[in-house]
Amino acid sequence: MKDVMILTGAGQIGMAIARRMGYGMKIVIGDKRVENAQAVSKIMNEAGFDTAAMEMDLSSRASIQNLIAKAKEYGDISMLVNAAGVSPSQAPIEAILKVDLYGTAVLLEKVGKVIKRGGAGVTISSQSGHRMPALSAEADAQLATTPPEELLGLEILKPENIRDTLHAYQMAKRCNEKRVMAEAVKWGERGARINSISPGIVVTPLAIDEFNGPRGDFYKNMFAKCPAGRPGTADEIANVAELLMSSRGAFITGADFLVDGGATASYFYGPLKPGGGR
Ligand SMILES: NC(=O)c1ccc[n+]([C@@H]2O[C@H](COP(=O)([O-])OP(=O)(O)OC[C@H]3O[C@@H](n4cnc5c(N)ncnc54)[C@H](O)[C@@H]3O)[C@@H](O)[C@H]2O)c1
């Protein structure tokens, strides 16, 4: 039996983190598009990793439970990498909330109940959650602690209160950060840690969909005018995941790390500020 990593979302960010942290483990890769999971599984197996691909849908509790059950057949689950998600140009409001918000909440809760002592997880949030204005303390608490099955019934997440897909995505990503804080308390009872990473623009198929979508010029302007002056790479997200998931991150849990080339800083205090700036 090996220690097991669950990887949800066989995209570029997920694969980069799995390659950085998953050596010597069994890596169970779940993706709604099973061909994506199979493609990543093949690349990694041919590079010396031990992976298995599965079809799974992050928006379905049953599918998440099935993934965890399959993973447990290989050994104890000691790592979680949640890099499954849909972006504002890829899906309607309901799907974004169901996958990115509800599904992530279920996954963190379910894995938190079985994670091995000393285990660690990361979930990929987004800079988008940082750009949205602060919510009320009550709304933050609701996003953090409402049972997953009741989340989408919250007033702040009702369709009439969500303006567009970008707003849905921002709410989902804000919720991810709050869930991570609340879950860190529970994961801590098992001696395990959970954190989130909020990437800026990272070149992946998802980001390329955004570059070619209705907000393409907005995104291209964002990386051109951020302090780094370029989009990021999945491997730079893995750099931070490595810190968070290794023993060097032993004192870090319930935290969110913004890794965006300074785009959020520029949005508030620089040339990316809406309506002008420097
Ligand atoms: N790329 C960026 O610029 C960027 C920026 C901020 C946040 N993110 C976040 O990073 C995460 C990973 O995205 P990526 O850029 O690596 O994208 P990607 O398109 O390379 O990978 C995402 C994967 O998730 C899978 N997926 C979609 N819906 C699913 C579902 N319901 N169940 C299971 N799998 C599903 C897709 O099939 C795909 O393989 C997402 O949560 C995204 O919101 C990406």
The ligand as a Gaussian input file, in Angstrom:
#p B3LYP/6-31G(d) Opt

LIG

0 1
 N       -5.379000      29.473000     -15.438000
 C       -5.607000      30.561000     -14.758000
 O       -5.270000      31.673000     -15.184000
 C       -6.274000      30.480000     -13.420000
 C       -6.291000      31.627000     -12.639000
 C       -6.903000      31.565000     -11.397000
 C       -7.489000      30.394000     -10.970000
 N       -7.465000      29.284000     -11.768000
 C       -8.104000      28.078000     -11.245000
 O       -7.236000      26.973000     -11.348000
 C       -8.006000      25.769000     -11.393000
 C       -7.414000      24.879000     -12.472000
 O       -7.525000      25.495000     -13.702000
 P       -6.462000      25.395000     -14.898000
 O       -6.146000      26.787000     -15.294000
 O       -5.391000      24.411000     -14.582000
 O       -7.446000      24.858000     -16.009000
 P       -7.468000      23.622000     -16.984000
 O       -8.541000      23.918000     -17.966000
 O       -6.085000      23.324000     -17.462000
 O       -7.944000      22.435000     -15.995000
 C       -9.167000      22.392000     -15.351000
 C       -9.636000      20.942000     -15.368000
 O      -10.802000      20.845000     -14.549000
 C      -11.680000      19.937000     -15.195000
 N      -13.041000      20.127000     -14.742000
 C      -13.909000      21.108000     -15.107000
 N      -15.086000      20.912000     -14.492000
 C      -14.967000      19.793000     -13.740000
 C      -15.852000      19.084000     -12.888000
 N      -17.128000      19.465000     -12.702000
 N      -15.392000      17.972000     -12.254000
 C      -14.127000      17.543000     -12.462000
 N      -13.266000      18.170000     -13.271000
 C      -13.667000      19.288000     -13.898000
 C      -11.510000      20.213000     -16.670000
 O      -11.987000      19.143000     -17.474000
 C      -10.010000      20.443000     -16.765000
 O       -9.320000      19.236000     -17.064000
 C       -9.458000      26.205000     -11.590000
 O      -10.134000      26.122000     -10.344000
 C       -9.341000      27.658000     -12.000000
 O      -10.468000      28.408000     -11.588000
 C       -6.869000      29.301000     -12.988000

